[in-house]
Amino acid sequence: MTQTAASGDGQRRLPPRRSAARTRAPRAAAARAPAQLVRRDPQLRPARAGAGSGHAPAHTPVRPAPVPAGFGPRAGDAAPNEPLAVSRHPWEVPLTLAAVLVTCCVIGAAVHTLWTGEGAALWAAGLVLAGIPGGCWAAAGLRHARRRAQSVRISPTQFPDADHAIRRLSAGMGLAGAPDAYIYPAASAGSRAWGIGHGRRGYIVVPGDLFDSDGRLRDPDALRFVAAHQLGHIAAGHASFHLRAVTAPARLVPVLGAALSRAMEYTADNHAHAYCPEGVHAVRLPAGGARLYTQVNMSEMAERARTDRGPFVFLYNLLSSRPANTKRMAALRDRSRPGRLFF
């Protein structure tokens, strides 16, 4: 409205007064603008339950039995951005050096025979010198060929969940690339698994017991632990052709070769526990099998490593190329000390 003011000369016209509602309107609109932008931005809207699918997932992975105290992950553990510093078993390096020394003695004896011997001795020495590297190469090549010809290979289109887990573990361990992964039939050898290399490529084998009949993972954490154990062999250099060649003669020595293999298994367990501590219950697979492993009491078996003694138990552990299940569970439960190798 236009107002007038009286004066001595007459009436004087005053400027119109703005209403309070009109002056506050721009401020109120500015205050509402962010809220409107938030509501209109589709990327900021909360996702609705079940959006994008008209039904619930068709399969829910089977949850394993609870892991006893002392075996699971520690509070605050997180996925590393770079490879972890995983320690080797303290006996691995000394036993490797002893194996290399045995190989050097064998090669020295063969060279001396070639230099001084004659007749059949020359042929024997030549076979030894050529057979150590050639035999290791041929054996590894045939094993790899068998896997490629007979086994099912894990790929993004075949068992994609397992393929994703293996690729992620390989990247976390700092490997140049994810090795080929194969499934070993459960009916062939129970829960066997291993990791090895041939040429520049390594490969791992996981047991078929970890998969359901529809191809899905029965126990994803157990699969990751088993895969991390096998990848640990590759990361630690156990699958290297050079290491296998320089230790091949020593592996025929009963106590030395078996002790070196057990130390390497403990080192691979260190990798598995470092990268997948929540899957440590997978060590129950060799003890209880696919149907009963969830019912195995890990703490009780680990305690038996201290109580089960005897000369034949000692001899069996001394000659075995793999740690006993009781000793292996004890090492995974008590991380303050390395696994027992001899006693």
C-alpha positions as CSV (number, residue, x, y, z in Angstrom):
1,M,0.0,0.0,0.0
2,T,1.1,3.5,-0.6
3,Q,1.0,5.8,2.4
4,T,0.9,9.6,2.6
5,A,2.3,12.0,5.2
6,A,0.9,15.4,6.0
7,S,3.2,18.4,5.9
8,G,3.0,22.1,5.7
9,D,3.1,22.1,1.9
10,G,0.6,19.5,1.5
11,Q,0.7,15.8,1.3
12,R,3.9,13.9,0.5
13,R,3.9,10.4,-1.0
14,L,6.0,7.8,1.0
15,P,7.6,4.6,-0.5
16,P,5.6,1.5,-0.1
17,R,6.3,-0.7,3.0
18,R,7.3,-4.3,2.3
19,S,5.3,-6.9,4.2
20,A,7.1,-9.2,6.6
21,A,5.8,-12.3,4.7
22,R,7.3,-11.0,1.4
23,T,10.7,-10.3,2.9
24,R,11.0,-13.7,4.6
25,A,9.8,-15.6,1.5
26,P,13.2,-15.7,-0.2
27,R,15.0,-16.9,3.0
28,A,12.4,-19.6,3.5
29,A,12.8,-20.7,-0.1
30,A,16.6,-20.8,0.3
31,A,16.3,-22.9,3.4
32,R,14.0,-25.4,1.6
33,A,16.3,-25.6,-1.4
34,P,18.8,-28.1,0.0
35,A,16.0,-30.4,1.3
36,Q,14.4,-30.4,-2.1
37,L,17.8,-31.2,-3.8
38,V,18.3,-34.1,-1.4
39,R,14.9,-35.5,-2.2
40,R,15.4,-35.1,-5.9
41,D,18.9,-36.6,-6.1
42,P,18.3,-40.3,-6.9
43,Q,21.8,-41.2,-5.7
44,L,21.1,-39.9,-2.2
45,R,17.9,-41.8,-1.8
46,P,18.1,-44.8,0.6
47,A,17.8,-48.1,-1.1
48,R,14.6,-49.9,-0.6
49,A,14.6,-53.5,0.7
50,G,14.2,-55.9,-2.2
51,A,14.7,-53.2,-4.8
52,G,15.7,-54.7,-8.1
53,S,14.4,-58.2,-7.4
54,G,11.0,-59.5,-7.0
55,H,11.9,-62.4,-4.7
56,A,14.3,-63.3,-1.9
57,P,17.7,-64.9,-2.8
58,A,17.4,-68.5,-3.9
59,H,20.2,-69.8,-1.7
60,T,21.6,-68.9,1.7
61,P,25.2,-70.2,2.5
62,V,25.3,-72.7,5.4
63,R,26.9,-71.1,8.5
64,P,29.5,-73.2,10.1
65,A,29.5,-74.1,13.7
66,P,30.8,-71.5,16.2
67,V,34.6,-71.4,16.4
68,P,36.0,-72.1,20.0
69,A,37.6,-69.2,21.8
70,G,41.2,-68.6,20.9
71,F,40.8,-69.7,17.2
72,G,38.8,-66.9,15.7
73,P,39.9,-63.4,14.5
74,R,41.0,-60.7,16.9
75,A,39.1,-57.6,17.5
76,G,40.1,-54.8,15.1
77,D,41.3,-57.1,12.4
78,A,40.7,-55.6,8.9
79,A,41.6,-56.5,5.3
80,P,45.1,-55.3,4.6
81,N,45.9,-52.9,1.8
82,E,49.3,-54.4,1.2
83,P,50.8,-57.9,1.8
84,L,51.2,-58.8,5.4
85,A,54.6,-59.7,6.9
86,V,54.0,-63.4,7.6
87,S,56.7,-65.3,9.4
88,R,58.1,-68.6,8.4
89,H,58.4,-71.5,10.8
90,P,61.7,-71.1,12.6
91,W,62.9,-74.5,11.4
92,E,62.2,-74.0,7.7
93,V,65.3,-72.0,6.8
94,P,67.8,-74.3,8.7
95,L,66.2,-77.4,7.2
96,T,66.3,-75.9,3.8
97,L,70.0,-75.2,4.1
98,A,70.6,-78.7,5.3
99,A,68.7,-80.0,2.3
100,V,70.8,-77.9,0.0
101,L,73.9,-79.2,1.6
102,V,72.8,-82.8,1.0
103,T,72.1,-81.9,-2.7
104,C,75.6,-80.3,-3.0
105,C,77.1,-83.5,-1.6
106,V,75.2,-85.6,-4.1
107,I,76.2,-83.4,-7.0
108,G,79.8,-83.3,-5.8
109,A,80.0,-87.1,-5.6
110,A,78.5,-87.4,-9.1
111,V,81.0,-84.9,-10.5
112,H,83.8,-86.7,-8.9
113,T,82.6,-89.9,-10.4
114,L,82.4,-88.4,-13.8
115,W,86.0,-87.1,-13.4
116,T,87.6,-90.3,-12.1
117,G,85.2,-93.1,-12.8
118,E,84.7,-95.3,-15.8
119,G,82.1,-97.6,-17.3
120,A,78.8,-97.9,-15.5
121,A,79.8,-95.4,-12.9
122,L,79.9,-92.7,-15.5
123,W,76.4,-93.5,-16.7
124,A,75.1,-93.5,-13.1
125,A,76.7,-90.1,-12.3
126,G,75.4,-88.6,-15.6
127,L,71.9,-89.9,-14.7
128,V,72.1,-88.3,-11.3
129,L,73.2,-84.9,-12.6
130,A,70.6,-84.8,-15.3
131,G,67.9,-86.6,-13.3
132,I,67.6,-84.1,-10.4
133,P,66.4,-81.1,-12.5
134,G,64.9,-83.1,-15.3
135,G,63.0,-85.4,-12.9
136,C,61.6,-82.4,-10.9
137,W,60.5,-80.7,-14.1
138,A,58.9,-83.8,-15.6
139,A,57.0,-84.7,-12.3
140,A,55.6,-81.2,-11.9
141,G,54.6,-81.1,-15.6
142,L,52.8,-84.4,-15.4
143,R,50.9,-83.4,-12.2
144,H,49.9,-80.2,-13.8
145,A,48.8,-82.0,-17.0
146,R,46.7,-84.4,-15.0
147,R,44.8,-81.5,-13.4
148,R,44.3,-79.7,-16.7
149,A,43.1,-82.9,-18.3
150,Q,40.9,-84.4,-15.6
151,S,39.9,-81.7,-13.1
152,V,37.3,-79.0,-13.1
153,R,38.8,-75.5,-13.2
154,I,37.4,-72.7,-11.1
155,S,36.6,-69.7,-13.3
156,P,34.4,-66.5,-13.2
157,T,31.7,-68.5,-15.1
158,Q,32.1,-71.8,-13.2
159,F,32.0,-71.5,-9.4
160,P,32.3,-67.7,-9.4
161,D,32.1,-67.3,-5.6
162,A,35.2,-69.4,-5.2
163,D,37.0,-67.7,-8.1
164,H,36.3,-64.3,-6.6
165,A,37.6,-65.4,-3.2
166,I,40.8,-66.8,-4.7
167,R,41.5,-63.7,-6.8
168,R,41.0,-61.4,-3.9
169,L,43.3,-63.5,-1.7
170,S,46.0,-63.6,-4.4
171,A,45.9,-59.8,-4.8
172,G,46.1,-59.4,-1.0
173,M,49.2,-61.6,-0.8
174,G,50.9,-59.6,-3.5
175,L,51.0,-62.4,-6.1
176,A,51.6,-61.3,-9.7
177,G,48.3,-63.0,-10.7
178,A,45.8,-65.4,-9.4
179,P,47.0,-69.0,-10.1
180,D,44.7,-71.6,-11.7
181,A,42.5,-73.3,-9.3
182,Y,41.0,-76.8,-9.6
183,I,38.6,-78.9,-7.7
184,Y,39.6,-82.3,-6.4
185,P,36.7,-84.7,-6.3
186,A,35.6,-85.5,-2.7
187,A,35.2,-89.2,-3.5
188,S,38.8,-89.5,-4.7
189,A,40.8,-88.5,-1.6
190,G,38.7,-87.0,1.0
191,S,39.7,-83.4,1.8
192,R,43.1,-83.2,0.1
193,A,44.3,-79.8,-1.2
194,W,47.6,-78.5,-2.3
195,G,49.4,-75.7,-4.1
196,I,52.3,-76.2,-6.5
197,G,53.9,-74.6,-9.5
198,H,55.0,-75.6,-13.0
199,G,57.1,-73.3,-15.1
200,R,56.1,-69.7,-14.4
201,R,52.5,-70.6,-13.4
202,G,51.3,-71.9,-10.1
203,Y,48.1,-73.7,-9.4
204,I,46.1,-74.8,-6.4
205,V,43.7,-77.6,-5.8
206,V,40.8,-77.3,-3.3
207,P,38.6,-80.2,-2.1
208,G,35.1,-80.7,-3.5
209,D,33.8,-81.2,0.0
210,L,33.5,-77.5,0.3
211,F,30.8,-77.2,-2.4
212,D,27.1,-78.1,-2.4
213,S,25.5,-80.2,-5.0
214,D,24.3,-77.1,-6.8
215,G,27.9,-75.7,-7.0
216,R,27.6,-73.1,-4.2
217,L,30.0,-72.8,-1.3
218,R,28.9,-74.8,1.7
219,D,31.3,-72.9,4.0
220,P,32.8,-69.7,2.4
221,D,35.2,-69.1,5.3
222,A,36.6,-72.6,5.2
223,L,37.1,-72.3,1.4
224,R,39.0,-69.0,1.9
225,F,41.2,-70.6,4.6
226,V,42.1,-73.6,2.5
227,A,42.8,-71.4,-0.5
228,A,44.9,-69.0,1.6
229,H,46.9,-72.0,2.9
230,Q,47.7,-73.2,-0.7
231,L,48.4,-69.6,-1.9
232,G,50.7,-69.3,1.1
233,H,52.8,-72.1,-0.3
234,I,53.1,-70.2,-3.6
235,A,53.8,-66.8,-1.8
236,A,56.5,-68.4,0.4
237,G,58.2,-69.9,-2.7
238,H,57.5,-73.5,-1.8
239,A,56.2,-74.1,-5.4
240,S,59.4,-72.8,-7.0
241,F,61.1,-75.1,-9.4
242,H,64.5,-74.1,-8.1
243,L,63.6,-74.8,-4.5
244,R,62.2,-78.2,-5.4
245,A,65.3,-79.0,-7.5
246,V,67.9,-78.1,-4.8
247,T,66.0,-80.0,-2.1
248,A,64.9,-83.1,-4.1
249,P,67.7,-85.4,-3.0
250,A,67.2,-84.4,0.6
251,R,63.5,-85.2,0.5
252,L,64.5,-88.9,0.1
253,V,66.2,-88.8,3.4
254,P,63.4,-90.0,5.8
255,V,63.7,-87.6,8.8
256,L,65.1,-84.5,7.0
257,G,62.7,-84.5,4.0
258,A,59.6,-85.1,6.2
259,A,60.7,-82.4,8.7
260,L,61.2,-79.8,5.9
261,S,57.7,-80.6,4.5
262,R,56.1,-80.2,8.0
263,A,57.9,-76.8,8.5
264,M,56.5,-75.6,5.2
265,E,53.0,-76.7,6.1
266,Y,53.2,-74.6,9.3
267,T,54.4,-71.7,7.3
268,A,51.4,-72.0,4.9
269,D,49.2,-72.2,8.0
270,N,50.7,-68.9,9.2
271,H,49.6,-67.3,5.8
272,A,46.1,-68.8,6.1
273,H,45.6,-67.6,9.7
274,A,47.0,-64.1,8.8
275,Y,44.6,-63.6,5.8
276,C,41.5,-65.6,6.9
277,P,41.5,-66.2,10.7
278,E,37.7,-66.6,10.6
279,G,38.0,-69.8,8.6
280,V,40.4,-71.6,10.9
281,H,37.8,-74.2,11.6
282,A,38.6,-75.6,8.2
283,V,41.5,-77.6,9.8
284,R,38.7,-79.9,11.1
285,L,38.1,-81.2,7.6
286,P,41.0,-83.7,7.5
287,A,40.0,-84.9,10.9
288,G,36.2,-85.2,10.7
289,G,35.5,-85.2,7.0
290,A,32.8,-83.3,5.1
291,R,29.9,-84.5,7.1
292,L,31.3,-84.4,10.6
293,Y,33.9,-81.6,10.6
294,T,31.5,-79.1,12.1
295,Q,31.1,-81.3,15.2
296,V,34.8,-81.7,15.8
297,N,35.9,-80.1,19.1
298,M,39.1,-78.2,18.1
299,S,40.1,-77.3,21.7
300,E,39.9,-81.0,22.7
301,M,42.0,-82.1,19.8
302,A,44.5,-79.3,20.3
303,E,44.9,-80.4,24.0
304,R,45.6,-84.0,22.9
305,A,48.8,-82.7,21.2
306,R,50.2,-82.3,24.8
307,T,48.7,-85.5,26.3
308,D,49.0,-88.1,23.6
309,R,52.6,-89.3,23.9
310,G,54.4,-92.5,23.2
311,P,57.3,-93.9,21.1
312,F,55.1,-94.9,18.2
313,V,53.3,-91.6,18.2
314,F,56.7,-89.8,18.2
315,L,58.0,-92.1,15.4
316,Y,54.8,-91.4,13.3
317,N,55.2,-87.7,13.7
318,L,58.9,-87.9,12.9
319,L,58.3,-89.7,9.6
320,S,55.2,-87.9,8.5
321,S,55.4,-85.2,5.8
322,R,52.4,-83.3,7.2
323,P,51.9,-82.1,10.8
324,A,49.5,-84.3,12.8
325,N,46.0,-82.8,13.1
326,T,46.4,-82.5,16.9
327,K,49.7,-80.6,16.6
328,R,48.3,-78.4,13.8
329,M,45.2,-77.4,15.8
330,A,47.4,-76.7,18.8
331,A,49.6,-74.4,16.7
332,L,46.6,-72.5,15.4
333,R,45.2,-72.1,18.9
334,D,48.4,-70.9,20.5
335,R,49.8,-68.2,18.2
336,S,52.5,-67.3,20.7
337,R,54.7,-70.1,19.7
338,P,55.4,-72.0,16.4
339,G,54.0,-75.5,15.7
340,R,55.8,-78.4,17.2
341,L,58.0,-80.1,14.6
342,F,59.6,-83.0,16.5
343,F,58.2,-83.4,20.0
